[in-house]
Amino acid sequence: MNTFGPEKLYGIIGHPLGHTMSPLLHNWGFGEFGIPAVYMAWPTEPDKVASFMQTFRNLPISGASVTIPHKLSVMNYIDQLTERAEAVGAVNTLYWRGDKIVGDNTDAAGVSEPLRSCCSQVEKALLIGAGGAARAAIFGLKSLDIKNIYITNRTRSKADDLASEFGISTIDWEDRGDQHFDLIVNSTALGMSGKNEKINPMIMDHQDSKTTVYDLVYNPMETVLIKEARAKGCRVMHGIEMFLHQGMEQFRIWTGKDLDALKARELLLAHL
Ligand code: NAP
């Protein structure tokens, strides 16, 4: 546990880590509040997670972010799981409670918090995708008390598994465009820069100005889904919001302070 030295140490583990904006966000936050702390990037290959966790336990590291592909494997090396990390089934945040390492998950807050103020009217939501981000998204959507949550995925069995685990309903991939939704959340890799950039995960014929579209993909910012949603008059929300809000929640856990969302968003957008 961190007890010596005036400067606290935080960081992120993942592999690869080249593009991470977490150091930018947290180091800026420490500066804003005059907190003597530093946040570093620690690229960690999958077979090095055990030794990293040994280091976390023995060195004065106050907290860490955990990203792909370690969100499941770190769970083998912690002492306590928060309720939400247990429900999501993954850990993206480590911190100390006394002499115990706690594993938490702030990804769900990254989905729910940007929607909280704008989506009190949402009765029917569609989540597209059934991978790791989808688990956090379902937990986040459920925390907003949305009555009807549907999930659709190219591989139907994965959607069915999540639907039965979380008590939501499945829609066939081929039928996802057949009805109106108040909220659509994309958690697939479709629209991401690279080979999937031009592919829209949704068929938008039945959506209109009463639909909110939240694309968790943030590279590029203006995905093909966001562009088409805008053309249909939908309210749109960019994937950067998920990154921002999961990071703000981590900062709150580690420091007890609330980052200014407007300024933090500006910082990230300037970087992107
Ligand atoms: P993942 O576990 O690998 O899941 C990928 C999902 O994309 C699966 O549902 C997969 O469907 C679907 N998919 C991939 N290629 C497809 C295709 N050609 N056609 C239809 N569906 C396809 O990945 P993840 O961790 O959930 O991340 C998914 C996306 O979320 C990422 O691309 C990333 O952009 C975004 N994300 C954003 C943030 C943020 O902070 N904004 C955080 C995490 C993730 P199958 O099951 O059929 O393969």
py3Dmol code that shows the C-alpha trace and the ligand (Angstrom):
import py3Dmol

protein = """\
ATOM      1  CA  MET A   1       0.000   0.000   0.000  1.00  0.00           C
ATOM      2  CA  ASN A   2       1.208   3.483  -0.817  1.00  0.00           C
ATOM      3  CA  THR A   3       2.437   5.201   2.319  1.00  0.00           C
ATOM      4  CA  PHE A   4       5.789   6.741   1.460  1.00  0.00           C
ATOM      5  CA  GLY A   5       6.792   9.595  -0.840  1.00  0.00           C
ATOM      6  CA  PRO A   6       4.777  12.777  -1.406  1.00  0.00           C
ATOM      7  CA  GLU A   7       3.901  11.942  -5.001  1.00  0.00           C
ATOM      8  CA  LYS A   8       1.297   9.254  -5.577  1.00  0.00           C
ATOM      9  CA  LEU A   9       1.713   6.893  -8.494  1.00  0.00           C
ATOM     10  CA  TYR A  10      -1.077   5.762 -10.832  1.00  0.00           C
ATOM     11  CA  GLY A  11      -1.073   4.209 -14.270  1.00  0.00           C
ATOM     12  CA  ILE A  12      -2.729   2.078 -16.884  1.00  0.00           C
ATOM     13  CA  ILE A  13      -2.004  -1.492 -17.950  1.00  0.00           C
ATOM     14  CA  GLY A  14      -3.068  -2.927 -21.285  1.00  0.00           C
ATOM     15  CA  HIS A  15      -1.628  -4.299 -24.495  1.00  0.00           C
ATOM     16  CA  PRO A  16      -1.062  -2.546 -26.785  1.00  0.00           C
ATOM     17  CA  LEU A  17      -1.338   0.862 -25.141  1.00  0.00           C
ATOM     18  CA  GLY A  18      -0.109   3.148 -27.900  1.00  0.00           C
ATOM     19  CA  HIS A  19      -3.268   5.241 -28.278  1.00  0.00           C
ATOM     20  CA  THR A  20      -4.386   5.617 -24.661  1.00  0.00           C
ATOM     21  CA  MET A  21      -5.640   9.066 -23.611  1.00  0.00           C
ATOM     22  CA  SER A  22      -5.814   8.098 -19.916  1.00  0.00           C
ATOM     23  CA  PRO A  23      -2.449   9.660 -18.942  1.00  0.00           C
ATOM     24  CA  LEU A  24      -3.518  12.923 -20.600  1.00  0.00           C
ATOM     25  CA  LEU A  25      -6.816  13.019 -18.690  1.00  0.00           C
ATOM     26  CA  HIS A  26      -5.549  12.026 -15.245  1.00  0.00           C
ATOM     27  CA  ASN A  27      -2.328  14.049 -15.260  1.00  0.00           C
ATOM     28  CA  TRP A  28      -4.329  17.107 -16.328  1.00  0.00           C
ATOM     29  CA  GLY A  29      -6.780  16.397 -13.486  1.00  0.00           C
ATOM     30  CA  PHE A  30      -4.001  16.110 -10.904  1.00  0.00           C
ATOM     31  CA  GLY A  31      -2.696  19.472 -12.123  1.00  0.00           C
ATOM     32  CA  GLU A  32      -6.155  21.082 -11.910  1.00  0.00           C
ATOM     33  CA  PHE A  33      -6.478  20.149  -8.242  1.00  0.00           C
ATOM     34  CA  GLY A  34      -2.800  20.553  -7.326  1.00  0.00           C
ATOM     35  CA  ILE A  35      -2.632  16.877  -6.351  1.00  0.00           C
ATOM     36  CA  PRO A  36       0.959  15.610  -6.115  1.00  0.00           C
ATOM     37  CA  ALA A  37       0.495  12.534  -8.276  1.00  0.00           C
ATOM     38  CA  VAL A  38       1.560  11.166 -11.618  1.00  0.00           C
ATOM     39  CA  TYR A  39      -0.177   8.744 -13.999  1.00  0.00           C
ATOM     40  CA  MET A  40       1.877   6.594 -16.344  1.00  0.00           C
ATOM     41  CA  ALA A  41       1.335   4.156 -19.211  1.00  0.00           C
ATOM     42  CA  TRP A  42       2.551   0.642 -18.409  1.00  0.00           C
ATOM     43  CA  PRO A  43       2.240  -1.549 -21.517  1.00  0.00           C
ATOM     44  CA  THR A  44       1.849  -5.067 -20.120  1.00  0.00           C
ATOM     45  CA  GLU A  45       1.781  -8.266 -22.148  1.00  0.00           C
ATOM     46  CA  PRO A  46      -0.778 -10.896 -21.121  1.00  0.00           C
ATOM     47  CA  ASP A  47       1.823 -13.196 -19.513  1.00  0.00           C
ATOM     48  CA  LYS A  48       3.091 -10.303 -17.358  1.00  0.00           C
ATOM     49  CA  VAL A  49      -0.162  -9.525 -15.534  1.00  0.00           C
ATOM     50  CA  ALA A  50       0.742 -11.666 -12.505  1.00  0.00           C
ATOM     51  CA  SER A  51       4.081  -9.927 -12.063  1.00  0.00           C
ATOM     52  CA  PHE A  52       2.481  -6.505 -12.547  1.00  0.00           C
ATOM     53  CA  MET A  53      -0.006  -7.308  -9.781  1.00  0.00           C
ATOM     54  CA  GLN A  54       2.874  -8.375  -7.542  1.00  0.00           C
ATOM     55  CA  THR A  55       4.482  -5.002  -8.243  1.00  0.00           C
ATOM     56  CA  PHE A  56       1.183  -3.229  -7.557  1.00  0.00           C
ATOM     57  CA  ARG A  57       1.024  -4.966  -4.182  1.00  0.00           C
ATOM     58  CA  ASN A  58       4.636  -4.310  -3.205  1.00  0.00           C
ATOM     59  CA  LEU A  59       5.432  -0.917  -4.666  1.00  0.00           C
ATOM     60  CA  PRO A  60       3.697   2.287  -3.678  1.00  0.00           C
ATOM     61  CA  ILE A  61       1.167   2.291  -6.528  1.00  0.00           C
ATOM     62  CA  SER A  62      -2.054   3.985  -5.421  1.00  0.00           C
ATOM     63  CA  GLY A  63      -4.317   2.915  -8.264  1.00  0.00           C
ATOM     64  CA  ALA A  64      -4.467   1.726 -11.843  1.00  0.00           C
ATOM     65  CA  SER A  65      -6.691   1.608 -14.886  1.00  0.00           C
ATOM     66  CA  VAL A  66      -6.975  -1.737 -16.617  1.00  0.00           C
ATOM     67  CA  THR A  67      -7.757  -2.065 -20.289  1.00  0.00           C
ATOM     68  CA  ILE A  68      -7.891  -4.687 -23.033  1.00  0.00           C
ATOM     69  CA  PRO A  69      -6.902  -7.531 -22.778  1.00  0.00           C
ATOM     70  CA  HIS A  70      -6.525  -7.634 -18.969  1.00  0.00           C
ATOM     71  CA  LYS A  71      -9.991  -6.740 -17.686  1.00  0.00           C
ATOM     72  CA  LEU A  72     -10.765 -10.364 -16.815  1.00  0.00           C
ATOM     73  CA  SER A  73      -7.332 -11.717 -15.891  1.00  0.00           C
ATOM     74  CA  VAL A  74      -6.618  -9.087 -13.186  1.00  0.00           C
ATOM     75  CA  MET A  75      -9.607 -10.450 -11.293  1.00  0.00           C
ATOM     76  CA  ASN A  76      -7.411 -13.409 -10.291  1.00  0.00           C
ATOM     77  CA  TYR A  77      -5.055 -11.148  -8.328  1.00  0.00           C
ATOM     78  CA  ILE A  78      -7.283  -8.780  -6.357  1.00  0.00           C
ATOM     79  CA  ASP A  79      -8.759  -9.062  -2.864  1.00  0.00           C
ATOM     80  CA  GLN A  80     -12.233  -7.579  -3.341  1.00  0.00           C
ATOM     81  CA  LEU A  81     -14.616  -6.906  -6.210  1.00  0.00           C
ATOM     82  CA  THR A  82     -17.181  -4.117  -6.128  1.00  0.00           C
ATOM     83  CA  GLU A  83     -20.779  -5.095  -6.785  1.00  0.00           C
ATOM     84  CA  ARG A  84     -20.783  -3.390 -10.169  1.00  0.00           C
ATOM     85  CA  ALA A  85     -17.501  -5.037 -11.260  1.00  0.00           C
ATOM     86  CA  GLU A  86     -18.980  -8.375 -10.290  1.00  0.00           C
ATOM     87  CA  ALA A  87     -22.173  -7.657 -12.264  1.00  0.00           C
ATOM     88  CA  VAL A  88     -20.290  -6.458 -15.347  1.00  0.00           C
ATOM     89  CA  GLY A  89     -17.874  -9.359 -14.970  1.00  0.00           C
ATOM     90  CA  ALA A  90     -14.765  -7.258 -15.611  1.00  0.00           C
ATOM     91  CA  VAL A  91     -12.418  -4.856 -13.828  1.00  0.00           C
ATOM     92  CA  ASN A  92     -11.124  -1.595 -15.310  1.00  0.00           C
ATOM     93  CA  THR A  93     -10.069   0.150 -12.062  1.00  0.00           C
ATOM     94  CA  LEU A  94      -7.828  -0.856  -9.159  1.00  0.00           C
ATOM     95  CA  TYR A  95      -7.567   0.952  -5.850  1.00  0.00           C
ATOM     96  CA  TRP A  96      -6.702   0.268  -2.224  1.00  0.00           C
ATOM     97  CA  ARG A  97      -9.181  -0.105   0.639  1.00  0.00           C
ATOM     98  CA  GLY A  98      -6.953  -0.448   3.687  1.00  0.00           C
ATOM     99  CA  ASP A  99      -4.556  -3.240   2.813  1.00  0.00           C
ATOM    100  CA  LYS A 100      -6.890  -4.820   0.237  1.00  0.00           C
ATOM    101  CA  ILE A 101      -6.739  -4.318  -3.516  1.00  0.00           C
ATOM    102  CA  VAL A 102     -10.222  -3.555  -4.819  1.00  0.00           C
ATOM    103  CA  GLY A 103     -11.288  -4.186  -8.429  1.00  0.00           C
ATOM    104  CA  ASP A 104     -14.013  -1.872  -9.711  1.00  0.00           C
ATOM    105  CA  ASN A 105     -15.639  -1.148 -13.061  1.00  0.00           C
ATOM    106  CA  THR A 106     -16.389   2.394 -14.264  1.00  0.00           C
ATOM    107  CA  ASP A 107     -17.184   1.475 -17.883  1.00  0.00           C
ATOM    108  CA  ALA A 108     -20.900   1.184 -17.079  1.00  0.00           C
ATOM    109  CA  ALA A 109     -20.861   4.759 -15.749  1.00  0.00           C
ATOM    110  CA  GLY A 110     -19.256   5.728 -19.063  1.00  0.00           C
ATOM    111  CA  VAL A 111     -22.451   4.541 -20.761  1.00  0.00           C
ATOM    112  CA  SER A 112     -25.069   5.663 -18.233  1.00  0.00           C
ATOM    113  CA  GLU A 113     -23.788   9.087 -17.105  1.00  0.00           C
ATOM    114  CA  PRO A 114     -23.822  10.878 -20.488  1.00  0.00           C
ATOM    115  CA  LEU A 115     -27.379   9.568 -21.020  1.00  0.00           C
ATOM    116  CA  ARG A 116     -28.738  10.355 -17.560  1.00  0.00           C
ATOM    117  CA  SER A 117     -29.744  13.969 -18.165  1.00  0.00           C
ATOM    118  CA  CYS A 118     -31.088  13.553 -21.687  1.00  0.00           C
ATOM    119  CA  CYS A 119     -32.789  10.188 -21.606  1.00  0.00           C
ATOM    120  CA  SER A 120     -35.330  10.152 -18.803  1.00  0.00           C
ATOM    121  CA  GLN A 121     -38.029   9.515 -21.441  1.00  0.00           C
ATOM    122  CA  VAL A 122     -36.379   6.422 -22.889  1.00  0.00           C
ATOM    123  CA  GLU A 123     -38.662   3.407 -22.737  1.00  0.00           C
ATOM    124  CA  LYS A 124     -37.201   1.253 -25.467  1.00  0.00           C
ATOM    125  CA  ALA A 125     -33.480   0.876 -26.100  1.00  0.00           C
ATOM    126  CA  LEU A 126     -31.476  -1.255 -28.519  1.00  0.00           C
ATOM    127  CA  LEU A 127     -27.933  -2.322 -27.763  1.00  0.00           C
ATOM    128  CA  ILE A 128     -25.988  -3.481 -30.814  1.00  0.00           C
ATOM    129  CA  GLY A 129     -23.140  -5.898 -30.049  1.00  0.00           C
ATOM    130  CA  ALA A 130     -22.480  -8.513 -27.383  1.00  0.00           C
ATOM    131  CA  GLY A 131     -18.761  -8.249 -26.575  1.00  0.00           C
ATOM    132  CA  GLY A 132     -16.942  -6.832 -23.547  1.00  0.00           C
ATOM    133  CA  ALA A 133     -18.222  -3.273 -23.965  1.00  0.00           C
ATOM    134  CA  ALA A 134     -21.789  -4.591 -24.257  1.00  0.00           C
ATOM    135  CA  ARG A 135     -21.687  -6.075 -20.740  1.00  0.00           C
ATOM    136  CA  ALA A 136     -20.854  -2.669 -19.268  1.00  0.00           C
ATOM    137  CA  ALA A 137     -23.442  -1.035 -21.532  1.00  0.00           C
ATOM    138  CA  ILE A 138     -26.236  -3.332 -20.326  1.00  0.00           C
ATOM    139  CA  PHE A 139     -25.363  -2.653 -16.694  1.00  0.00           C
ATOM    140  CA  GLY A 140     -25.275   1.085 -17.461  1.00  0.00           C
ATOM    141  CA  LEU A 141     -28.618   1.016 -19.292  1.00  0.00           C
ATOM    142  CA  LYS A 142     -30.252  -1.000 -16.527  1.00  0.00           C
ATOM    143  CA  SER A 143     -29.076   1.563 -13.982  1.00  0.00           C
ATOM    144  CA  LEU A 144     -31.105   4.169 -15.930  1.00  0.00           C
ATOM    145  CA  ASP A 145     -34.292   2.155 -15.282  1.00  0.00           C
ATOM    146  CA  ILE A 146     -35.058   1.775 -18.989  1.00  0.00           C
ATOM    147  CA  LYS A 147     -38.090  -0.515 -19.188  1.00  0.00           C
ATOM    148  CA  ASN A 148     -37.361  -2.392 -22.400  1.00  0.00           C
ATOM    149  CA  ILE A 149     -33.780  -3.157 -23.331  1.00  0.00           C
ATOM    150  CA  TYR A 150     -33.124  -5.215 -26.451  1.00  0.00           C
ATOM    151  CA  ILE A 151     -29.828  -6.623 -27.653  1.00  0.00           C
ATOM    152  CA  THR A 152     -28.843  -7.684 -31.151  1.00  0.00           C
ATOM    153  CA  ASN A 153     -25.609  -9.228 -32.344  1.00  0.00           C
ATOM    154  CA  ARG A 154     -24.227 -10.800 -35.520  1.00  0.00           C
ATOM    155  CA  THR A 155     -23.582 -13.983 -33.513  1.00  0.00           C
ATOM    156  CA  ARG A 156     -27.028 -14.594 -32.053  1.00  0.00           C
ATOM    157  CA  SER A 157     -25.900 -17.007 -29.317  1.00  0.00           C
ATOM    158  CA  LYS A 158     -23.789 -14.308 -27.625  1.00  0.00           C
ATOM    159  CA  ALA A 159     -26.775 -11.942 -27.544  1.00  0.00           C
ATOM    160  CA  ASP A 160     -28.956 -14.725 -26.134  1.00  0.00           C
ATOM    161  CA  ASP A 161     -26.409 -15.472 -23.400  1.00  0.00           C
ATOM    162  CA  LEU A 162     -26.249 -11.821 -22.302  1.00  0.00           C
ATOM    163  CA  ALA A 163     -30.027 -11.458 -22.582  1.00  0.00           C
ATOM    164  CA  SER A 164     -30.639 -14.345 -20.218  1.00  0.00           C
ATOM    165  CA  GLU A 165     -27.876 -13.293 -17.823  1.00  0.00           C
ATOM    166  CA  PHE A 166     -29.144  -9.705 -17.517  1.00  0.00           C
ATOM    167  CA  GLY A 167     -32.880 -10.267 -18.058  1.00  0.00           C
ATOM    168  CA  ILE A 168     -33.251  -8.355 -21.329  1.00  0.00           C
ATOM    169  CA  SER A 169     -34.626  -9.375 -24.753  1.00  0.00           C
ATOM    170  CA  THR A 170     -32.947 -10.396 -28.015  1.00  0.00           C
ATOM    171  CA  ILE A 171     -33.744  -9.135 -31.500  1.00  0.00           C
ATOM    172  CA  ASP A 172     -32.527 -10.974 -34.587  1.00  0.00           C
ATOM    173  CA  TRP A 173     -29.587  -9.263 -36.325  1.00  0.00           C
ATOM    174  CA  GLU A 174     -31.578  -9.201 -39.592  1.00  0.00           C
ATOM    175  CA  ASP A 175     -34.583  -7.575 -37.873  1.00  0.00           C
ATOM    176  CA  ARG A 176     -32.747  -4.827 -35.970  1.00  0.00           C
ATOM    177  CA  GLY A 177     -33.870  -2.100 -38.380  1.00  0.00           C
ATOM    178  CA  ASP A 178     -37.567  -3.022 -38.351  1.00  0.00           C
ATOM    179  CA  GLN A 179     -38.805  -0.797 -35.509  1.00  0.00           C
ATOM    180  CA  HIS A 180     -38.370   2.546 -33.804  1.00  0.00           C
ATOM    181  CA  PHE A 181     -36.189   2.873 -30.690  1.00  0.00           C
ATOM    182  CA  ASP A 182     -35.876   5.789 -28.277  1.00  0.00           C
ATOM    183  CA  LEU A 183     -32.216   4.955 -27.771  1.00  0.00           C
ATOM    184  CA  ILE A 184     -29.669   3.011 -29.824  1.00  0.00           C
ATOM    185  CA  VAL A 185     -26.224   2.182 -28.427  1.00  0.00           C
ATOM    186  CA  ASN A 186     -23.575   0.722 -30.706  1.00  0.00           C
ATOM    187  CA  SER A 187     -21.030  -1.464 -28.951  1.00  0.00           C
ATOM    188  CA  THR A 188     -19.733  -3.293 -32.015  1.00  0.00           C
ATOM    189  CA  ALA A 189     -16.474  -2.605 -33.809  1.00  0.00           C
ATOM    190  CA  LEU A 190     -18.439  -1.480 -36.884  1.00  0.00           C
ATOM    191  CA  GLY A 191     -17.602   2.106 -37.869  1.00  0.00           C
ATOM    192  CA  MET A 192     -14.149   1.968 -36.298  1.00  0.00           C
ATOM    193  CA  SER A 193     -11.274   3.223 -38.398  1.00  0.00           C
ATOM    194  CA  GLY A 194      -9.807   0.439 -40.497  1.00  0.00           C
ATOM    195  CA  LYS A 195     -11.621  -2.237 -42.417  1.00  0.00           C
ATOM    196  CA  ASN A 196     -15.000  -1.621 -40.708  1.00  0.00           C
ATOM    197  CA  GLU A 197     -15.006   2.164 -41.006  1.00  0.00           C
ATOM    198  CA  LYS A 198     -17.615   2.373 -43.788  1.00  0.00           C
ATOM    199  CA  ILE A 199     -20.028  -0.154 -42.243  1.00  0.00           C
ATOM    200  CA  ASN A 200     -23.078   1.160 -40.392  1.00  0.00           C
ATOM    201  CA  PRO A 201     -24.115  -1.269 -37.611  1.00  0.00           C
ATOM    202  CA  MET A 202     -27.760  -0.080 -37.813  1.00  0.00           C
ATOM    203  CA  ILE A 203     -30.438   0.195 -40.491  1.00  0.00           C
ATOM    204  CA  MET A 204     -31.933   3.605 -39.741  1.00  0.00           C
ATOM    205  CA  ASP A 205     -35.235   3.594 -41.722  1.00  0.00           C
ATOM    206  CA  HIS A 206     -37.484   3.701 -38.610  1.00  0.00           C
ATOM    207  CA  GLN A 207     -35.472   6.210 -36.562  1.00  0.00           C
ATOM    208  CA  ASP A 208     -36.267   9.910 -36.301  1.00  0.00           C
ATOM    209  CA  SER A 209     -35.839  13.001 -34.135  1.00  0.00           C
ATOM    210  CA  LYS A 210     -37.155  11.065 -31.115  1.00  0.00           C
ATOM    211  CA  THR A 211     -34.228   8.634 -31.278  1.00  0.00           C
ATOM    212  CA  THR A 212     -30.946   9.149 -29.431  1.00  0.00           C
ATOM    213  CA  VAL A 213     -27.959   7.371 -30.963  1.00  0.00           C
ATOM    214  CA  TYR A 214     -24.907   6.754 -28.782  1.00  0.00           C
ATOM    215  CA  ASP A 215     -21.988   5.275 -30.713  1.00  0.00           C
ATOM    216  CA  LEU A 216     -19.353   3.904 -28.336  1.00  0.00           C
ATOM    217  CA  VAL A 217     -16.822   3.933 -31.186  1.00  0.00           C
ATOM    218  CA  TYR A 218     -14.752   7.116 -30.943  1.00  0.00           C
ATOM    219  CA  ASN A 219     -12.146   6.641 -33.620  1.00  0.00           C
ATOM    220  CA  PRO A 220     -13.249   8.308 -35.843  1.00  0.00           C
ATOM    221  CA  MET A 221     -15.500  10.681 -33.865  1.00  0.00           C
ATOM    222  CA  GLU A 222     -17.939  11.092 -36.752  1.00  0.00           C
ATOM    223  CA  THR A 223     -18.735   7.470 -37.491  1.00  0.00           C
ATOM    224  CA  VAL A 224     -20.930   6.384 -40.353  1.00  0.00           C
ATOM    225  CA  LEU A 225     -23.672   5.669 -37.763  1.00  0.00           C
ATOM    226  CA  ILE A 226     -23.392   9.153 -36.250  1.00  0.00           C
ATOM    227  CA  LYS A 227     -23.538  10.741 -39.703  1.00  0.00           C
ATOM    228  CA  GLU A 228     -26.620   8.797 -40.750  1.00  0.00           C
ATOM    229  CA  ALA A 229     -28.321   9.398 -37.398  1.00  0.00           C
ATOM    230  CA  ARG A 230     -27.724  13.126 -37.747  1.00  0.00           C
ATOM    231  CA  ALA A 231     -29.186  13.061 -41.257  1.00  0.00           C
ATOM    232  CA  LYS A 232     -32.320  11.423 -39.803  1.00  0.00           C
ATOM    233  CA  GLY A 233     -32.622  14.196 -37.199  1.00  0.00           C
ATOM    234  CA  CYS A 234     -31.668  11.922 -34.271  1.00  0.00           C
ATOM    235  CA  ARG A 235     -29.879  13.248 -31.213  1.00  0.00           C
ATOM    236  CA  VAL A 236     -26.313  11.910 -31.315  1.00  0.00           C
ATOM    237  CA  MET A 237     -23.754  11.124 -28.672  1.00  0.00           C
ATOM    238  CA  HIS A 238     -20.111  10.381 -29.441  1.00  0.00           C
ATOM    239  CA  GLY A 239     -17.988   7.538 -28.067  1.00  0.00           C
ATOM    240  CA  ILE A 240     -15.637  10.017 -26.466  1.00  0.00           C
ATOM    241  CA  GLU A 241     -18.332  10.491 -23.793  1.00  0.00           C
ATOM    242  CA  MET A 242     -17.821   6.924 -22.607  1.00  0.00           C
ATOM    243  CA  PHE A 243     -14.086   7.416 -22.311  1.00  0.00           C
ATOM    244  CA  LEU A 244     -14.564  10.738 -20.548  1.00  0.00           C
ATOM    245  CA  HIS A 245     -17.122   9.515 -18.015  1.00  0.00           C
ATOM    246  CA  GLN A 246     -15.379   6.240 -17.156  1.00  0.00           C
ATOM    247  CA  GLY A 247     -12.210   8.284 -16.579  1.00  0.00           C
ATOM    248  CA  MET A 248     -14.007  10.904 -14.481  1.00  0.00           C
ATOM    249  CA  GLU A 249     -15.419   8.139 -12.302  1.00  0.00           C
ATOM    250  CA  GLN A 250     -11.914   6.657 -11.842  1.00  0.00           C
ATOM    251  CA  PHE A 251     -10.574  10.079 -10.879  1.00  0.00           C
ATOM    252  CA  ARG A 252     -13.401  10.438  -8.330  1.00  0.00           C
ATOM    253  CA  ILE A 253     -12.588   7.028  -6.820  1.00  0.00           C
ATOM    254  CA  TRP A 254      -8.872   7.807  -6.486  1.00  0.00           C
ATOM    255  CA  THR A 255      -9.039  11.441  -5.371  1.00  0.00           C
ATOM    256  CA  GLY A 256     -12.606  12.184  -4.217  1.00  0.00           C
ATOM    257  CA  LYS A 257     -12.646  15.082  -6.711  1.00  0.00           C
ATOM    258  CA  ASP A 258     -14.962  15.774  -9.655  1.00  0.00           C
ATOM    259  CA  LEU A 259     -13.261  16.755 -12.879  1.00  0.00           C
ATOM    260  CA  ASP A 260     -14.878  19.585 -14.834  1.00  0.00           C
ATOM    261  CA  ALA A 261     -16.533  17.657 -17.695  1.00  0.00           C
ATOM    262  CA  LEU A 262     -16.557  20.610 -20.090  1.00  0.00           C
ATOM    263  CA  LYS A 263     -12.858  21.305 -19.693  1.00  0.00           C
ATOM    264  CA  ALA A 264     -11.945  17.614 -19.740  1.00  0.00           C
ATOM    265  CA  ARG A 265     -13.934  17.088 -22.957  1.00  0.00           C
ATOM    266  CA  GLU A 266     -12.151  20.055 -24.575  1.00  0.00           C
ATOM    267  CA  LEU A 267      -8.815  18.560 -23.590  1.00  0.00           C
ATOM    268  CA  LEU A 268      -9.656  15.196 -25.161  1.00  0.00           C
ATOM    269  CA  LEU A 269     -11.167  16.703 -28.304  1.00  0.00           C
ATOM    270  CA  ALA A 270      -8.081  18.861 -28.822  1.00  0.00           C
ATOM    271  CA  HIS A 271      -5.984  15.717 -28.551  1.00  0.00           C
ATOM    272  CA  LEU A 272      -8.164  13.737 -30.997  1.00  0.00           C
TER     273      LEU A 272
END
"""
ligand_1 = """\
48
NAP
P -15.352 -7.227 -28.540
O -15.537 -7.841 -27.204
O -14.327 -7.760 -29.470
O -16.791 -7.263 -29.298
C -16.882 -6.887 -30.656
C -18.351 -6.789 -31.063
O -18.380 -6.291 -32.420
C -19.076 -8.134 -31.080
O -20.430 -7.937 -30.744
C -18.930 -8.556 -32.557
O -19.948 -9.431 -33.001
C -19.106 -7.213 -33.246
N -18.533 -7.235 -34.589
C -17.222 -7.224 -34.927
N -17.097 -7.269 -36.272
C -18.359 -7.295 -36.778
C -18.900 -7.361 -38.092
N -18.113 -7.376 -39.187
N -20.241 -7.374 -38.245
C -21.055 -7.353 -37.160
N -20.606 -7.298 -35.876
C -19.274 -7.279 -35.709
O -15.023 -5.679 -28.412
P -15.477 -4.662 -27.243
O -14.445 -4.601 -26.219
O -16.882 -5.015 -26.853
O -15.467 -3.275 -28.020
C -16.396 -3.012 -29.068
C -16.266 -1.567 -29.533
O -16.639 -0.692 -28.473
C -14.838 -1.213 -29.900
O -14.735 -1.258 -31.281
C -14.621 0.191 -29.387
O -14.645 1.095 -30.459
C -15.835 0.462 -28.521
N -15.412 0.825 -27.151
C -15.415 2.136 -26.817
C -15.043 2.535 -25.556
C -15.073 4.002 -25.201
O -14.473 4.398 -24.196
N -15.759 4.806 -25.963
C -14.665 1.581 -24.604
C -14.673 0.220 -24.971
C -15.042 -0.132 -26.258
P -19.707 -11.043 -32.948
O -20.018 -11.452 -31.536
O -20.652 -11.570 -33.933
O -18.259 -11.286 -33.323
"""
view = py3Dmol.view(width=600, height=400)
view.addModel(protein, "pdb")
view.setStyle({"model": 0}, {"cartoon": {"style": "trace"}})
view.addModel(ligand_1, "xyz")
view.setStyle({"model": 1}, {"stick": {}})
view.zoomTo()
view.show()
